[in-house]
């Protein structure tokens, strides 16, 4: 008896293949993010495959090349962190609380995406898709600040929004945490103090 393509056995087989493919693809992405966390932002296919427990050749069943893999890993991390993007305040929130909540919200977001965010900045010069994604993310976060702090910035020049954008950026937070060795709470406190000083001069 020949089993047709629409038979239960065939469907189960296809479902099993799809599940294994999905699991292996996720394992590769997990492996790359783990390598990012180890500070390896441009690992070789062999290094990724070893961490994932697969053969190097099998990686390219799921991704066109290592750049495509890097893009997919970075996009997945950003997608998973999306619920952390909004700090939970609005333009009408009192300024001191707004400054604190925005600093704490950005810290949660940046801690969640740190390995992939660093990798994106390393890869952006050679990967237009990642470069465009970075640009869109930066524009979104800047517009978020412009909206949240519109009452405080009313009548102020663009340099004050530029300053806010800098102080609340991933690069500034990563500098405080990685280069200065500050704890999360101290990095937030430093950001709050700097933003407060900036807005008082606006």
N, C-alpha and C positions, 0 to 999 in steps of 0.2 A: 504493500500500500504506500502510495506517495503522499506525503503530508503537504498540503497546499500552504501557500504563504499566509493565508488567513486563519490557519488552524491554531488551536490553543497552544500546541507545542511550539509552533513557529513564533507565536506572539511572545511566549515566555522566553524563548531564546533571544529574540530581539530586545526584549526588556532587560534581560541579563547583560547583554552586550552593552546596551546604553548605560546601564547602571555602573558597570565596570569602567566604561570610558569616562563617565562623569567622575567616579571616585578617583581614577588615576589622574585625571586633569586637575582635580582639586588637590590631590597629593603633591603634584608638581608645583602648583601655586603656593601651597603651604611651605614647601621646601624652599622656594625662592624667597618668600617673606622671612623665613627663619634665617636664611643667609644674609638678607638685608639687615636683620637685627644683629647679626654677628659682625656687621661692618663691611660685608662683601657686596658692593653695589653693582659690580659687573662680573658675576661669577661665570665660569665656563659651563658648557652643557654637561660636561662630565661631573663637575661639582654639584650641579643641580640634580642630576640623575642619581648620584650617590646618596644625596640627602633624601631624595624621594623614594629610594629603594627600587629604582627602575633602571633600565639600560639607557645609555645616552641616545641610542638610535630611536628608542620609543618616545622620547620627548617630542619628536617632530611628527608624531601621529596627531598630536593635539595642538601644536603651535607651529607657525611657519618657520620661525627662527628665534634666537634668544631675545631679540628686540621685541618681537611680538609677545613673547612670554613675559618680559618685563612690563610691557604696556598692560597686559591682562592682569598681572599681579597688582600693579599700582592702582588700576581702575577698580579692582575688587576691594582693596583696602579703603579707598575713598568712598565707595558705595556702602560698605559696612559701617563707616563712620558717619554717614549722612545724618542719622538722628542726633548727633552731637553738635551739628553746625549752629543751631540757634541757641543763644545763651539764656533764653527764658526771661528776657526783659523787653521793654518796648520804649519808644521815645519819651513817654510820659513818666517813666520810672525816675525817682529822684537820682540826681547825678552821682552821688557817692556810691549808692547801691548799684547803679548801672555800670560804673567803672569796674567795681569789684566783680560783679556777675559776668561781665564780658571777659575780663581777664581769666576768671576761673573756667568759663566755658571754652575759651580758646585753649587753655591748658589741657582740658580734657580731650578736646579734639586733636590737638597736636601730639599729645602722648599716644593717642590711639593710632595715628598715622605716621609717627616719626620715622620708622625704618623705610617705609615706602616713599615718604616725602623726601627723605635724603636721597634715595635712589633716583627719584624723578628728577631732582636737580642735577644729579650726575649724568643721567641719560638724555636730558632734554636737548642738548646741543646736537645730538645725532639722531634724534627720533622726533620728527615733526608732530606726531600724534600726541606724544607726551608733552612736548613744548606747548601745543595748543591747549591741552587740558590744564596745564599749570596756569596759563594765561587766563583761561575762563575762571578757574578757582580763585585766582587773585582778584579778578574783577568783581566776582560775586562777594568775596569777603570785604572788599573795599566799599562796595555799595551798601552792604549790611551796616558797616560803621557809619556811613554817611546818613543812613536812615535813622539808626539808633541815636546818634548824637546830633541830629539836626537842630534841636533847640539850643544846644551848647555852641554849635558852630554857626548859628545864624549871624550873618554879617561879618564873619571872620573870613580871612583869605584862604586860598587853597592849601597854603603851607601847613595849616593846622590839621586839615584832613590828611595831608601827606604824612604829618607827624604821627597821627593816630594809626594810620595804615602801617607805618614802620613799627611802632611800639607794640601793636597787636599782631604782628606778622609771625609766621612760623620761624623765619630766620632769626628774629630777635629772641623768641622763646628758646629756640635751640641753642643760641649763643649763651644765654643765661644758664641753661641746664648742662650743656655739654662742655662748653669752653670755660665758663665760670664755675661750674660744679655746684650750682645752687640746687637746693631741694625744690620740689614742686611749689611748696608754700612760699618759699623765699623768692622764687622766680615770679610768682603771682604778685607778691608784695612789691617787688621792684617795678613791675609793670604798672601796678596801681599808683605807686608814688610818681612815676614818670608821667603817666597820663593825667593825673591830677594836676601836676605842675604845668603841663601843657595847656590844659583847659582853663586854668586860672589866669593864664596870660592871653587867652583868646579874646 
